[in-house]
Amino acid sequence: MSKFYKKITPRIQKFIEAQKMFFVATAPTSGRINLSPKGMDSFRVLNENKVLWLSVTGSGNETAAHLLENERITIMFCSFEGAPNVLRLYGKGKEIKPNDAGWSDVISLFPETPGTRQIFDITIESAQNSCGMSIPFYEFKEERNELNEWATTEGKDKIEHYWEDINQTSIDGLPTNIIKN
């Protein structure tokens, strides 16, 4: 059975920190729901109601567009090893970009990552655990390095041109404001 919490408990935080992968879901008021798997060392629990997620350059920038419109975000972790568990964090998010006030405070919490695009600051309104007994077992092998290698090869200037060419609007045409600072 599922159980709701108003905060991230120490047990929930320990579960989050043990996971190698998570999923981010956002949706515009009208348009496509975005659900994306995430990995790397890109998630931090700051306190019982605040988390950060470091986002790297990718083919889309849906989360930024959706949060500009309505701030709603759900993050899901599930146990692929050990005891079954599914955890959803429901909250409101906002984007922090490299030229924004506070960037240096939050970027210092993560390892240097090529292609870093923004950090999402998420206020957790509730958390939900559910059984996860139908989730199959998977064994973690290693992180993929292709995205980091691509970003390193492209370099900062080409990455910023990529943002301008590819990441300015969502797949539904909503603005992301990625290049406005």
PyMOL commands that set and color helices and strands:
alter all, ss='L'
color gray80, all
select helices_A, chain A and resi 10-18+62-70+103-107+146-166
alter helices_A, ss='H'
color red, helices_A
select strands_A, chain A and resi 3-5+22-26+34-38+43-47+50-56+72-78+86-96+116-130
alter strands_A, ss='S'
color yellow, strands_A
deselect
rebuild
show_as cartoon
